Amino acid sequence: MNDNFFILKDIDNYSYKNLNLFNDNINEKKKLNLDFSSNHIESFFINFMLKSSKSSIISEDFLENEQSKLYKSIYDQIISDKISDKGIGFKSFLEKNYKL
């Protein structure tokens, strides 16, 4: 009977260690998902601001065509991605709210 107690105790310790490793993996995945999401939110927000500011400018560009609009849109997306890599504060805001 005493031997069975030690076996159960070892199983419980092993299960507890695995549970802690599992929880650590979940927390790491949550943190990575939060980083990924916050970067995309920042990029979207910056891209929206760029497009809004450009649409407020009155321009009579006769050379403006669909290809140049597409090029400018892609350029704005690249610029917003680069700015969001540095961060504008959404990441710290989300981390504080989700306590990760």
One Martini backbone bead per residue (centre of mass of N, CA, C, O) as a GRO file, in nm:
protein
  100
    1MET     BB    1   0.057   0.063  -0.019
    2ASN     BB    2   0.305   0.251  -0.007
    3ASP     BB    3   0.391   0.221  -0.306
    4ASN     BB    4   0.136   0.350  -0.436
    5PHE     BB    5   0.178   0.632  -0.328
    6PHE     BB    6   0.443   0.697  -0.488
    7ILE     BB    7   0.326   0.659  -0.766
    8LEU     BB    8   0.106   0.879  -0.744
    9LYS     BB    9   0.298   1.109  -0.678
   10ASP     BB   10   0.459   1.095  -0.945
   11ILE     BB   11   0.219   1.141  -1.131
   12ASP     BB   12   0.139   1.416  -1.019
   13ASN     BB   13   0.408   1.560  -1.079
   14TYR     BB   14   0.402   1.507  -1.382
   15SER     BB   15   0.130   1.643  -1.442
   16TYR     BB   16   0.205   1.921  -1.331
   17LYS     BB   17   0.438   1.978  -1.526
   18ASN     BB   18   0.273   1.950  -1.788
   19LEU     BB   19   0.068   2.169  -1.721
   20ASN     BB   20   0.273   2.401  -1.709
   21LEU     BB   21   0.376   2.369  -1.999
   22PHE     BB   22   0.104   2.410  -2.132
   23ASN     BB   23   0.050   2.696  -2.017
   24ASP     BB   24   0.303   2.826  -2.137
   25ASN     BB   25   0.225   2.775  -2.433
   26ILE     BB   26  -0.036   2.935  -2.429
   27ASN     BB   27   0.088   3.208  -2.346
   28GLU     BB   28   0.275   3.232  -2.590
   29LYS     BB   29   0.052   3.223  -2.807
   30LYS     BB   30  -0.099   3.471  -2.706
   31LYS     BB   31   0.136   3.670  -2.739
   32LEU     BB   32   0.179   3.626  -3.043
   33ASN     BB   33  -0.109   3.702  -3.127
   34LEU     BB   34  -0.098   3.988  -3.009
   35ASP     BB   35   0.135   4.091  -3.177
   36PHE     BB   36   0.014   4.037  -3.454
   37SER     BB   37  -0.250   4.199  -3.414
   38SER     BB   38  -0.131   4.476  -3.335
   39ASN     BB   39   0.024   4.522  -3.598
   40HIS     BB   40  -0.231   4.513  -3.783
   41ILE     BB   41  -0.387   4.740  -3.650
   42GLU     BB   42  -0.178   4.960  -3.693
   43SER     BB   43  -0.158   4.935  -4.000
   44PHE     BB   44  -0.454   4.996  -4.061
   45PHE     BB   45  -0.468   5.273  -3.923
   46ILE     BB   46  -0.243   5.411  -4.088
   47ASN     BB   47  -0.364   5.360  -4.365
   48PHE     BB   48  -0.623   5.518  -4.311
   49MET     BB   49  -0.484   5.790  -4.259
   50LEU     BB   50  -0.346   5.819  -4.533
   51LYS     BB   51  -0.601   5.806  -4.710
   52SER     BB   52  -0.750   6.042  -4.576
   53SER     BB   53  -0.536   6.261  -4.629
   54LYS     BB   54  -0.532   6.226  -4.942
   55SER     BB   55  -0.844   6.281  -4.991
   56SER     BB   56  -0.833   6.590  -4.885
   57ILE     BB   57  -0.679   6.645  -5.138
   58ILE     BB   58  -0.678   6.862  -5.398
   59SER     BB   59  -0.659   6.717  -5.728
   60GLU     BB   60  -0.537   6.775  -6.081
   61ASP     BB   61  -0.450   6.484  -6.210
   62PHE     BB   62  -0.413   6.376  -6.540
   63LEU     BB   63  -0.214   6.116  -6.478
   64GLU     BB   64  -0.431   5.969  -6.336
   65ASN     BB   65  -0.455   5.619  -6.274
   66GLU     BB   66  -0.497   5.296  -6.187
   67GLN     BB   67  -0.194   5.230  -6.154
   68SER     BB   68  -0.119   5.465  -5.966
   69LYS     BB   69  -0.321   5.394  -5.745
   70LEU     BB   70  -0.205   5.117  -5.683
   71TYR     BB   71   0.080   5.205  -5.613
   72LYS     BB   72  -0.002   5.396  -5.378
   73SER     BB   73  -0.140   5.177  -5.208
   74ILE     BB   74   0.107   4.997  -5.172
   75TYR     BB   75   0.286   5.212  -5.047
   76ASP     BB   76   0.107   5.267  -4.800
   77GLN     BB   77   0.124   4.980  -4.687
   78ILE     BB   78   0.429   4.972  -4.643
   79ILE     BB   79   0.447   5.217  -4.458
   80SER     BB   80   0.252   5.110  -4.239
   81ASP     BB   81   0.420   4.859  -4.170
   82LYS     BB   82   0.678   5.008  -4.080
   83ILE     BB   83   0.547   5.177  -3.856
   84SER     BB   84   0.423   4.929  -3.694
   85ASP     BB   85   0.695   4.805  -3.607
   86LYS     BB   86   0.743   5.035  -3.396
   87GLY     BB   87   0.489   5.171  -3.304
   88ILE     BB   88   0.185   5.353  -3.142
   89GLY     BB   89   0.038   5.180  -2.871
   90PHE     BB   90  -0.144   4.922  -2.900
   91LYS     BB   91   0.022   4.704  -2.760
   92SER     BB   92   0.027   4.823  -2.472
   93PHE     BB   93  -0.276   4.842  -2.444
   94LEU     BB   94  -0.340   4.536  -2.481
   95GLU     BB   95  -0.156   4.429  -2.254
   96LYS     BB   96  -0.303   4.573  -2.024
   97ASN     BB   97  -0.592   4.450  -2.079
   98TYR     BB   98  -0.481   4.130  -2.096
   99LYS     BB   99  -0.243   4.059  -1.908
  100LEU     BB  100   0.057   3.942  -2.054
   0.00000   0.00000   0.00000
